[in-house]
Amino acid sequence: MLALAAVTLAAVALLTAPVPQVAEPPERAGSGGGTAVLSARRGPAWTARPVAARNVAASAAPALGAFPADACVVVRDGPAVLVDLNGATPLVPASNMKVVTAAAALAILGPDTRLTTTFRAGAPPVGGTVTGDLWMVGGGDPLVATGTYAPTQSSPTTPVTSLEVAADALVAGGLRRVTGSVVGDESRYDTERARPSWPDRFVRDRQVANLSALMVNDAWSVGALQPGPDPSPVGEPALYAAAILTELLRARGVAVDGPPVVGVAPPTTVVVGEVPSATVAEIVGEMLTFSDNTTAELLVKEIGRVAGGTGTSDAGLAVMRRWLDEQGLPTGGVVLADGSGLSADNRLTCGLLAALLVRSGPDGTLANGLARPGRPGTLSRRLREDDVRERVRAKTGSLNSVRSLSGWLTTVPGRPVAFAMLANTGARAAGEDDEAVEESLLRTLLAYPQTPTPDQLGPSPARG
């Protein structure tokens, strides 16, 4: 019955969708070299659309039938809905939540915005000396790191904001001594380190960091000069950041008299250095490609600070929900519990995900940030076969009982189609079989648009 619903909806949608023109085959020898005026090959486009819809639905039906009961699938060619299986049903999305976060961040923060870490002092240095403290003020950049961090990661992300480069710039500017301490300032955001619905193991297992506006090395205990044997989560990210900068400065010959501490820079301080992040567009791309949970959560807090009055997750999520409604997107049943998709309290629909993808477009910033098969990112080991390898860009999603995949497929005839798939498996653990179902559906779409043959468009054969 579900597959039948998809067939019906697809047929209705394609009645108003454009159908690409297909070259007519040459006439048989002796046919007069032309096409008869009343030939089915001259039929108007609207006669082809229902047939094209039936072809799509027929090819997709076996794959749709393999999804679990709690699943949704939507496939769209621009405004035309080709497949709709429970498209309005809210389900746990896992990391497909990042599609929403990405779209909101690009729209609300702006793709060219940079999140700058600044260094402040009570007065400009005199003779290379900062009298008093040097404040390191976090700007919400989730990608500040030292060169010692990448070796501790199984899949190092890019881009990175180098703290060594920042230290070099301070020294090049003449800094030789700090009579006070390096002070870590994380006041841009609140100090809620994790969302209430997250299990404690998410931080322990390095699924996400303890959140802060001032973070270095994802707040993992990696040394400034040596990686260290076994990194562990840092409870006070701003203090850790101040300690790392202190170590880097001392290694460059700068005397720092006091120990690293945490505080808030007074408004009377002056900027003595800064290091900008990558653009928001590039940060979003890193988040999508590598499914970076920490990046997603800091973007939500930045959205809250810029458009919600305070740098909190709750403020950011409220702004995101309001933005979705203002765009006229389908938000029935949608629940935003975090920005990363780690929370099992999140609910999205395939209809919303597909609409966001179509709104951004196949060549938009969001689409360009999605992971690709065989390249660094979450699709590095999936969909690497020749038929799909260069045709898919997607956001993966995985929790114990969730598999999700949303993105773009370029069909063999060259048509970009947006797709969204969410599968909630209940008591059964989700796994590779569920991923195989997703990939099977994508392969059924490769031939789209499956154009009608003249026999399909022509009159039914006479019956005896």
TIDO-386375 format. One record per residue (C-alpha): residue number from 1; residue in three letters; x, y, z. Coordinates in Angstrom, 2 decimals. Example, Ala and Ser with C-alpha at 12.3 -4.5 7.8 and 13.67 -1.06 7.14 Angstrom:
# residues 2
 num residuo       X       Y       Z
   1     ALA   12.30   -4.50    7.80
   2     SER   13.67   -1.06    7.14
***
This chain:
# residues 464
 num residuo       X       Y       Z
   1     MET    0.00    0.00    0.00
   2     LEU    2.86    2.37    0.78
   3     ALA    4.41    1.84   -2.62
   4     LEU    1.02    2.44   -4.24
   5     ALA    0.73    5.78   -2.43
   6     ALA    4.11    6.74   -3.80
   7     VAL    3.02    5.84   -7.31
   8     THR   -0.11    7.97   -7.06
   9     LEU    1.62   11.03   -5.63
  10     ALA    4.44   10.83   -8.12
  11     ALA    2.00   10.66  -11.01
  12     VAL    0.11   13.72   -9.79
  13     ALA    3.31   15.68   -9.27
  14     LEU    4.70   14.94  -12.69
  15     LEU    1.56   16.17  -14.39
  16     THR    2.90   19.67  -13.79
  17     ALA    6.63   18.97  -13.96
  18     PRO    8.78   19.70  -17.01
  19     VAL    9.94   16.68  -18.94
  20     PRO   13.26   16.89  -20.77
  21     GLN   13.17   16.71  -24.54
  22     VAL   14.46   13.45  -25.98
  23     ALA   15.85   13.10  -29.47
  24     GLU   13.56   11.14  -31.76
  25     PRO   14.95    7.99  -33.31
  26     PRO   15.52    8.02  -37.08
  27     GLU   12.65    6.70  -39.19
  28     ARG   12.91    3.36  -40.88
  29     ALA   14.07    3.36  -44.49
  30     GLY   11.17    3.94  -46.83
  31     SER    9.03    5.68  -44.24
  32     GLY    9.20    8.97  -46.07
  33     GLY   11.88   10.48  -43.83
  34     GLY    9.51   12.15  -41.37
  35     THR    7.14   11.62  -38.49
  36     ALA    3.44   11.43  -39.19
  37     VAL    1.41   14.36  -37.86
  38     LEU   -0.76   12.03  -35.78
  39     SER    2.16    9.91  -34.55
  40     ALA    2.43    9.29  -30.79
  41     ARG    5.93   10.70  -31.09
  42     ARG    4.33   14.09  -31.63
  43     GLY    2.18   13.81  -28.51
  44     PRO    2.23   16.79  -26.14
  45     ALA    4.50   16.67  -23.09
  46     TRP    1.59   16.27  -20.68
  47     THR    0.82   12.87  -22.18
  48     ALA    4.37   11.71  -21.37
  49     ARG    4.44   12.87  -17.77
  50     PRO    2.10   10.29  -16.23
  51     VAL    4.03    7.54  -18.01
  52     ALA    7.32    8.91  -16.71
  53     ALA    5.80    8.96  -13.22
  54     ARG    4.73    5.33  -13.50
  55     ASN    8.20    4.36  -14.69
  56     VAL    9.85    6.06  -11.68
  57     ALA    7.43    4.56   -9.20
  58     ALA    7.62    1.08  -10.69
  59     SER   11.42    1.02  -10.50
  60     ALA   11.47    2.39   -6.95
  61     ALA    8.73    0.16   -5.50
  62     PRO   10.93   -2.87   -4.60
  63     ALA   13.45   -0.70   -2.75
  64     LEU   10.69    1.20   -0.96
  65     GLY    9.22   -2.06    0.21
  66     ALA   12.49   -2.98    1.89
  67     PHE   12.45    0.01    4.27
  68     PRO   11.25   -0.64    7.85
  69     ALA    7.75    0.35    8.89
  70     ASP    8.94    3.55   10.55
  71     ALA   10.60    5.13    7.55
  72     CYS   10.10    7.95    5.11
  73     VAL   11.43    8.66    1.63
  74     VAL   10.98   11.73   -0.56
  75     VAL   12.60   12.22   -3.96
  76     ARG   12.16   15.48   -5.83
  77     ASP   13.06   16.89   -9.20
  78     GLY   12.72   20.58   -8.39
  79     PRO    9.05   21.16   -7.54
  80     ALA    8.03   17.73   -8.81
  81     VAL    7.73   15.02   -6.16
  82     LEU    8.80   11.75   -7.75
  83     VAL    8.54    9.54   -4.66
  84     ASP    6.72   10.22   -1.40
  85     LEU    6.68    7.47    1.20
  86     ASN    5.41    8.86    4.52
  87     GLY    6.96   12.19    3.61
  88     ALA    5.12   14.10    6.36
  89     THR    5.85   11.59    9.13
  90     PRO    8.19   12.96   11.84
  91     LEU   11.07   10.58   12.61
  92     VAL   14.39   10.63   14.46
  93     PRO   16.85   11.99   11.86
  94     ALA   20.26   11.34   13.49
  95     SER   22.88   13.50   11.77
  96     ASN   20.53   14.54    8.99
  97     MET   19.61   17.23   11.52
  98     LYS   22.79   18.94   10.29
  99     VAL   21.05   19.70    6.99
 100     VAL   18.69   21.96    8.94
 101     THR   21.54   23.50   10.93
 102     ALA   23.53   24.12    7.75
 103     ALA   20.65   25.80    5.94
 104     ALA   19.84   28.00    8.94
 105     ALA   23.47   28.98    9.56
 106     LEU   24.01   29.98    5.94
 107     ALA   20.83   32.06    5.89
 108     ILE   21.06   33.66    9.35
 109     LEU   24.81   34.07    9.87
 110     GLY   25.74   34.54    6.21
 111     PRO   28.12   32.37    4.16
 112     ASP   31.00   34.89    4.22
 113     THR   30.94   35.57    7.98
 114     ARG   34.03   34.65   10.02
 115     LEU   34.17   33.82   13.74
 116     THR   37.22   35.62   15.06
 117     THR   39.30   34.76   18.12
 118     THR   40.75   37.99   19.52
 119     PHE   43.61   38.78   21.88
 120     ARG   43.15   41.79   24.14
 121     ALA   45.16   43.67   26.73
 122     GLY   44.60   46.55   29.12
 123     ALA   46.80   48.70   26.90
 124     PRO   48.97   48.25   23.82
 125     PRO   52.30   46.56   24.54
 126     VAL   55.12   48.89   25.50
 127     GLY   58.58   47.73   24.53
 128     GLY   57.13   44.31   23.78
 129     THR   55.55   43.96   27.24
 130     VAL   51.87   43.57   28.03
 131     THR   51.42   44.90   31.53
 132     GLY   48.83   42.73   33.22
 133     ASP   46.83   39.99   31.53
 134     LEU   46.50   38.91   27.91
 135     TRP   42.91   37.87   27.22
 136     MET   42.16   35.18   24.65
 137     VAL   38.53   35.88   23.70
 138     GLY   36.63   33.10   21.98
 139     GLY   34.55   33.99   18.94
 140     GLY   32.80   30.63   18.59
 141     ASP   35.30   29.21   16.09
 142     PRO   34.94   25.41   16.38
 143     LEU   38.08   24.67   14.35
 144     VAL   40.90   26.27   16.36
 145     ALA   43.62   23.65   16.71
 146     THR   47.32   23.00   17.09
 147     GLY   49.35   20.86   14.73
 148     THR   49.51   18.18   17.41
 149     TYR   45.77   17.49   17.17
 150     ALA   45.46   15.99   13.68
 151     PRO   47.59   12.90   14.51
 152     THR   45.12   11.98   17.26
 153     GLN   42.18   11.82   14.83
 154     SER   41.26    8.92   12.59
 155     SER   39.99   11.35    9.94
 156     PRO   41.45   14.85   10.40
 157     THR   39.06   17.57    9.32
 158     THR   39.76   20.66    7.27
 159     PRO   39.89   23.63    7.33
 160     VAL   41.72   24.35   10.61
 161     THR   42.37   27.66   12.37
 162     SER   46.00   27.31   13.44
 163     LEU   46.78   28.51   16.96
 164     GLU   50.48   28.31   16.13
 165     VAL   49.91   30.89   13.39
 166     ALA   48.18   33.12   15.93
 167     ALA   51.08   32.76   18.36
 168     ASP   53.56   33.52   15.59
 169     ALA   51.60   36.67   14.69
 170     LEU   51.68   37.90   18.30
 171     VAL   55.44   37.39   18.43
 172     ALA   55.91   39.02   15.01
 173     GLY   53.97   42.00   16.37
 174     GLY   56.64   42.44   19.02
 175     LEU   55.20   40.60   22.04
 176     ARG   57.98   39.54   24.42
 177     ARG   56.40   39.43   27.86
 178     VAL   53.06   39.20   29.66
 179     THR   53.39   40.30   33.28
 180     GLY   50.08   38.69   34.17
 181     SER   48.36   35.56   32.80
 182     VAL   46.79   34.38   29.59
 183     VAL   43.07   34.56   30.41
 184     GLY   40.59   32.40   28.53
 185     ASP   37.32   34.26   27.86
 186     GLU   34.38   32.10   26.76
 187     SER   31.68   34.67   27.57
 188     ARG   30.35   34.87   24.02
 189     TYR   28.20   31.80   24.78
 190     ASP   26.81   30.19   27.88
 191     THR   28.63   27.36   29.67
 192     GLU   26.12   24.60   28.92
 193     ARG   28.59   21.91   27.86
 194     ALA   26.06   19.36   26.59
 195     ARG   22.38   19.09   25.75
 196     PRO   20.17   17.58   28.48
 197     SER   19.08   14.63   26.32
 198     TRP   22.62   13.44   25.52
 199     PRO   24.04   10.41   27.32
 200     ASP   27.31   11.17   29.15
 201     ARG   29.10    8.67   26.92
 202     PHE   28.84   10.97   23.91
 203     VAL   31.57   13.24   25.30
 204     ARG   33.59   10.36   26.72
 205     ASP   33.52    8.54   23.38
 206     ARG   34.51   11.69   21.48
 207     GLN   31.20   12.00   19.66
 208     VAL   31.06   15.65   20.74
 209     ALA   33.15   18.01   22.87
 210     ASN   32.34   19.96   26.03
 211     LEU   30.94   23.05   24.35
 212     SER   32.44   26.52   24.72
 213     ALA   32.87   29.74   22.75
 214     LEU   36.62   29.27   23.24
 215     MET   37.81   25.86   22.16
 216     VAL   41.16   24.48   21.05
 217     ASN   41.60   20.93   19.75
 218     ASP   37.91   20.19   20.36
 219     ALA   38.65   20.55   24.09
 220     TRP   40.63   17.31   24.14
 221     SER   43.79   17.07   26.21
 222     VAL   46.31   17.29   23.41
 223     GLY   49.64   18.94   24.23
 224     ALA   50.71   22.11   22.48
 225     LEU   54.08   20.64   21.49
 226     GLN   53.47   16.87   21.69
 227     PRO   50.20   15.00   21.01
 228     GLY   50.24   12.99   24.24
 229     PRO   49.44    9.30   24.64
 230     ASP   45.69    9.16   25.25
 231     PRO   43.62   12.38   24.88
 232     SER   40.68   12.82   27.23
 233     PRO   37.86   15.38   27.38
 234     VAL   38.68   18.69   29.06
 235     GLY   36.09   19.93   31.56
 236     GLU   37.04   23.62   31.24
 237     PRO   37.69   24.34   27.56
 238     ALA   38.58   28.01   28.06
 239     LEU   41.18   27.22   30.71
 240     TYR   42.67   24.56   28.46
 241     ALA   42.83   27.05   25.56
 242     ALA   44.63   29.58   27.77
 243     ALA   47.10   26.90   28.87
 244     ILE   47.83   25.89   25.28
 245     LEU   48.44   29.50   24.20
 246     THR   50.68   30.03   27.25
 247     GLU   52.75   27.02   26.24
 248     LEU   53.01   28.15   22.61
 249     LEU   54.10   31.65   23.60
 250     ARG   56.72   30.39   26.02
 251     ALA   58.06   28.03   23.35
 252     ARG   58.57   31.13   21.17
 253     GLY   60.52   32.98   23.82
 254     VAL   57.69   35.03   25.30
 255     ALA   57.76   35.28   29.09
 256     VAL   54.32   34.72   30.64
 257     ASP   54.61   35.40   34.36
 258     GLY   51.27   34.03   35.60
 259     PRO   49.45   30.71   35.25
 260     PRO   46.57   30.34   32.77
 261     VAL   43.19   31.39   34.17
 262     VAL   39.59   32.00   33.06
 263     GLY   37.84   35.36   33.06
 264     VAL   36.00   38.00   31.07
 265     ALA   37.88   40.74   29.26
 266     PRO   36.83   44.20   30.49
 267     PRO   35.25   46.42   27.83
 268     THR   38.15   48.85   28.21
 269     THR   40.69   46.38   26.81
 270     VAL   42.18   46.87   23.36
 271     VAL   42.74   44.35   20.59
 272     VAL   46.40   43.39   20.18
 273     GLY   45.86   40.48   17.79
 274     GLU   43.24   38.30   16.17
 275     VAL   42.84   35.15   14.13
 276     PRO   39.76   34.78   11.90
 277     SER   38.07   31.48   11.26
 278     ALA   37.25   30.03    7.88
 279     THR   34.02   31.42    6.43
 280     VAL   30.70   30.11    7.69
 281     ALA   30.26   28.45    4.28
 282     GLU   33.53   26.57    4.77
 283     ILE   32.66   25.70    8.39
 284     VAL   29.29   24.36    7.24
 285     GLY   31.06   22.29    4.60
 286     GLU   33.36   20.79    7.25
 287     MET   30.36   20.02    9.46
 288     LEU   28.45   18.28    6.66
 289     THR   31.37   16.39    5.13
 290     PHE   32.72   15.02    8.40
 291     SER   29.46   15.11   10.41
 292     ASP   31.16   17.27   13.03
 293     ASN   28.80   17.35   16.01
 294     THR   30.75   19.99   17.91
 295     THR   30.74   22.36   14.94
 296     ALA   26.98   21.94   14.58
 297     GLU   26.34   22.78   18.22
 298     LEU   28.53   25.88   18.20
 299     LEU   26.78   27.13   15.06
 300     VAL   23.47   26.82   16.91
 301     LYS   24.82   28.91   19.80
 302     GLU   26.12   31.52   17.34
 303     ILE   22.70   31.67   15.69
 304     GLY   21.23   32.27   19.14
 305     ARG   23.67   35.08   19.89
 306     VAL   23.23   36.81   16.53
 307     ALA   19.47   36.48   16.12
 308     GLY   18.10   35.31   19.46
 309     GLY   19.67   37.71   21.92
 310     THR   21.88   35.22   23.74
 311     GLY   24.52   32.65   22.87
 312     THR   22.63   29.58   24.06
 313     SER   21.50   26.41   22.37
 314     ASP   17.88   27.02   23.34
 315     ALA   17.94   30.50   21.80
 316     GLY   19.56   29.21   18.63
 317     LEU   17.10   26.36   18.21
 318     ALA   14.17   28.75   18.72
 319     VAL   15.56   31.03   16.00
 320     MET   16.03   28.07   13.67
 321     ARG   12.45   26.91   14.19
 322     ARG   11.10   30.41   13.59
 323     TRP   13.20   30.70   10.42
 324     LEU   11.82   27.41    9.07
 325     ASP    8.27   28.63    9.64
 326     GLU    8.99   32.01    8.03
 327     GLN   10.29   30.27    4.91
 328     GLY    6.99   28.47    4.50
 329     LEU    8.66   25.07    4.86
 330     PRO    6.70   22.01    6.08
 331     THR    7.33   21.95    9.85
 332     GLY    4.44   19.83   11.11
 333     GLY    5.71   17.50   13.86
 334     VAL    9.26   18.87   13.66
 335     VAL   11.21   18.96   16.96
 336     LEU   14.65   20.59   17.23
 337     ALA   16.42   19.29   20.35
 338     ASP   19.97   20.01   19.19
 339     GLY   21.86   21.01   16.06
 340     SER   23.87   17.86   15.50
 341     GLY   21.25   15.11   15.55
 342     LEU   22.76   13.33   18.56
 343     SER   19.53   13.68   20.52
 344     ALA   16.89   11.00   20.13
 345     ASP   14.33   13.73   20.87
 346     ASN   14.81   15.33   17.45
 347     ARG   12.09   14.85   14.84
 348     LEU   12.26   15.75   11.16
 349     THR   10.29   14.78    8.09
 350     CYS   11.62   13.71    4.73
 351     GLY    9.43   16.38    3.22
 352     LEU   11.26   19.11    5.14
 353     LEU   14.72   17.76    4.34
 354     ALA   13.95   17.47    0.63
 355     ALA   12.45   20.96    0.60
 356     LEU   15.58   22.43    2.20
 357     LEU   17.78   20.71   -0.37
 358     VAL   15.68   21.92   -3.29
 359     ARG   15.60   25.43   -1.82
 360     SER   19.42   25.52   -1.70
 361     GLY   19.75   23.94   -5.14
 362     PRO   22.05   21.26   -6.57
 363     ASP   24.89   23.75   -7.01
 364     GLY   24.34   25.72   -3.79
 365     THR   26.66   26.05   -0.81
 366     LEU   24.78   23.42    1.14
 367     ALA   24.96   20.87   -1.67
 368     ASN   28.65   21.57   -2.24
 369     GLY   29.39   20.85    1.41
 370     LEU   27.94   17.34    1.39
 371     ALA   30.15   14.26    1.60
 372     ARG   31.12   12.43   -1.58
 373     PRO   31.86    8.73   -2.09
 374     GLY   35.52    7.75   -2.00
 375     ARG   36.69   11.10   -0.63
 376     PRO   37.52   12.14    2.95
 377     GLY   34.30   12.33    4.92
 378     THR   31.44   10.11    5.98
 379     LEU   30.95    8.59    2.51
 380     SER   34.60    7.61    2.07
 381     ARG   33.74    3.90    2.16
 382     ARG   30.24    3.92    0.69
 383     LEU   28.82    4.15   -2.84
 384     ARG   32.23    3.82   -4.44
 385     GLU   31.07    1.72   -7.39
 386     ASP   31.47    3.28  -10.83
 387     ASP   27.74    3.70  -11.46
 388     VAL   27.19    6.05   -8.53
 389     ARG   30.61    7.21   -7.29
 390     GLU   30.61   10.59   -9.03
 391     ARG   26.85   11.04   -8.93
 392     VAL   26.07   11.27   -5.20
 393     ARG   26.54   14.00   -2.58
 394     ALA   24.89   13.27    0.74
 395     LYS   24.62   13.73    4.47
 396     THR   24.72   10.46    6.35
 397     GLY   23.12    9.77    9.71
 398     SER   23.60    7.03   12.26
 399     LEU   22.33    6.25   15.74
 400     ASN   21.76    2.83   17.30
 401     SER   18.28    2.53   15.76
 402     VAL   18.51    5.13   13.00
 403     ARG   19.94    5.31    9.52
 404     SER   19.45    8.36    7.33
 405     LEU   20.73    9.72    4.04
 406     SER   19.81   12.98    2.32
 407     GLY   21.37   14.79   -0.59
 408     TRP   21.61   14.92   -4.36
 409     LEU   21.84   12.32   -7.09
 410     THR   22.76   13.22  -10.65
 411     THR   21.04   10.70  -12.88
 412     VAL   22.59    9.16  -15.99
 413     PRO   20.61   11.54  -18.26
 414     GLY   22.09   14.38  -16.18
 415     ARG   19.09   15.32  -14.05
 416     PRO   19.83   16.39  -10.41
 417     VAL   17.27   14.96   -8.00
 418     ALA   17.08   15.66   -4.28
 419     PHE   16.42   12.76   -1.93
 420     ALA   15.76   12.28    1.78
 421     MET   15.55    8.93    3.59
 422     LEU   14.98    8.35    7.31
 423     ALA   14.69    4.86    8.79
 424     ASN   13.92    4.20   12.46
 425     THR   14.38    0.53   13.29
 426     GLY   12.96    0.45   16.83
 427     ALA   14.31   -2.39   18.97
 428     ARG   16.42   -3.68   16.10
 429     ALA   19.89   -2.20   15.74
 430     ALA   20.32   -0.34   12.47
 431     GLY   23.24   -1.45   10.34
 432     GLU   24.72   -2.14    6.95
 433     ASP   21.56   -3.80    5.64
 434     ASP   19.70   -0.52    6.13
 435     GLU   22.43    1.35    4.30
 436     ALA   22.17   -1.17    1.46
 437     VAL   18.46   -0.36    1.12
 438     GLU   19.28    3.34    0.82
 439     GLU   21.84    2.65   -1.86
 440     SER   19.48    0.33   -3.72
 441     LEU   16.90    3.08   -3.99
 442     LEU   19.47    5.50   -5.38
 443     ARG   20.39    3.02   -8.09
 444     THR   16.77    2.66   -9.15
 445     LEU   16.70    6.40   -9.77
 446     LEU   19.78    6.49  -11.99
 447     ALA   17.78    6.13  -15.23
 448     TYR   15.40    9.00  -14.42
 449     PRO   13.74   10.44  -16.40
 450     GLN   12.77    7.12  -17.90
 451     THR   11.13    8.54  -21.01
 452     PRO    8.13    6.78  -22.49
 453     THR    8.50    4.66  -25.58
 454     PRO    6.29    5.41  -28.57
 455     ASP    4.35    2.23  -27.76
 456     GLN    3.55    3.60  -24.28
 457     LEU    2.32    6.86  -25.75
 458     GLY    0.48    5.34  -28.66
 459     PRO   -2.97    3.73  -28.73
 460     SER   -3.50    0.35  -27.12
 461     PRO   -3.19   -2.55  -29.59
 462     ALA   -6.41   -3.90  -31.02
 463     ARG   -7.81   -6.93  -29.23
 464     GLY   -9.27   -9.87  -31.05
***
